[in-house]
Amino acid sequence: MTSATNGTTNGQPDAHHHANGNVDPHDLWPAPGGPIPGADGPSPLGTAGFRMNHTMLRITDPEVSIPFYRDVLGFRRVMTLNNGPCTVYYMAYYYPDEKTGADIFKHMQQRDGLLELVHVHGSKGRKVENGNPPESFGFGHLGISCPDTVAAEERFKAHGVEIFKPLGIEFSTKRGMGVADDDNDDELTEGFRKVFSRMIMIRDPDGYFIEVVPYGAG
């Protein structure tokens, strides 16, 4: 029997935990190679029902950003709220049983995958740090999957979207995405390079990266 709180099986530390409950460093630093399925057991009892509900990005011009996410990427607006100094826009992709934003709004706190765009009034024209070198180092990108990246890339071109990394481009020819320093990008595995070549990286109106990958790109 595995304990949900201390990472033990029949009183012995699990293979992926130290006796003190911390994650085994070998589990966090595997040798270069293919993906390793997660070996974590059930979530701790105190986190039952927790969800990855939303991600928040600050935007500087909703008149540009909302049409981009709605008309180019296909997000639908769930809710808009003026809080005084800022306005909040919640957006999402519909589930099969959802037809309008109101369908999501009724249970949005229990929903997965919401995007919260926040416009601080008066911030138009302000520089946004996207978290990627050389500007900064931190936040990386949003990730979207789709059934046909070739068609998606053509759609982005037709809408004048900035395509930072087109399909078929190897990592070594397109840096600045924060996954390797210039002096060690040749150490990237062949598997990652193949995945990288099958994805598209675009920028939203504020410069945030959005990764677009085909289904089954892992």
Buried (B, 14 or more C-beta within 10 A) or exposed (E): EEBBEBBBEEEEBBEBBEEEEEEBEEBEEEEEEEEEEEEEBEEEEEEEEEEEEBEEBBBBBBEEBBEBBBEBBEBBBBBBEEEEEBBBBBBBBBEEEBEEBEBBBEEBEEBEEBBBBBBBEEBEEEEBBBBBBEEEEEBBBBEBEBEEBEEBBEBBEEEEBEBBBBBEBEBEEEBBBBBBEEEEBEEBEEEBEEBBBEBBBBBBBBBBBBBBBBEEBE
